[in-house]
Amino acid sequence: MSKNDFYKRIKIITVLSVIPFFVAIGPISGYFAGKYFISQFHWDNGFLIVFILLGTLASVIETIKTIKLALKMEKEA
């Protein structure tokens, strides 16, 4: 393995290392956004679940984008 290949692999690993943050941040931000909107607009607490699910969906979408980027980088390597 050449030095250039080594750095490309490190770059791919770095890109993939953000996936756990996406998985954690999405539902957490959905929770806080839901709490904010519920308190501001006096909505039912059932909307909290909707916001958490939207945050989870955003996490899944970003995870898929990141994996596609890593696969593209691997093909270029």
N, C-alpha and C positions, 0 to 999 in steps of 0.2 A: 504494500500500500504506500503510495507516494504521499508526500507532505500535503499536496494540494487535495488529494482525496480525503485525507484525515481532517482537514479543515472544513471540507464540504460536509462530512458526516457530523462534525461538531455543530455546524450551522443547522443541520436538520434536527439534531437532538435538542438544540436550543429552541427551535420553533415548536417542537412537540412538547416541550416542558411547560408551556403555558396552558395546556389542556386542563390540568387539575384546577387552575384558577378560574377558567371559564365555567367549569362544572360547579364550582362553589359560588361564584359571584352571581350567576344568573338567578337562582332561586332566592338568594339573600337580598339582592336588589329588588326583586319582585315583591318580597315580603315588606321591605321598607317603603317602596312606592305604594303598595296596597294600603299599608297603615296610614301613610300620609293622605291619600285620597279619601280613605274612609273617614278620617278625622276632619278633613276640610269640607267634604260635601255630605257628611252624615249618611253615607251609604251603608248597606247591610254588610255584615262581616263575611258573608259568602263571597263577596268580591275579592277578599284576600286570597282565596284559593285560585281565583282566575288570574290574579297578578303573579302569584307564585308559578303557576303553570306557564304563563307568558314568559317569565324569566327563565324557566327551564327550557322552553322551546328556543329562546334566543341562545342559550348555552349550547344546545344541540346543533343549531345552525352554525354557530361559530366554530364548534369542534369539527364539524364536517368540512368547513372551509379550510381550517388549519391542516387537517389530514390531507386534503386535496393538494394544498400548497406543498406539504412535505413530500408527497408522492411525485409532484412535478419536479421538485428539487432533486429527488432521487434519480429520476429519469435523465435529468440533465447532467448528473454527476458521472 
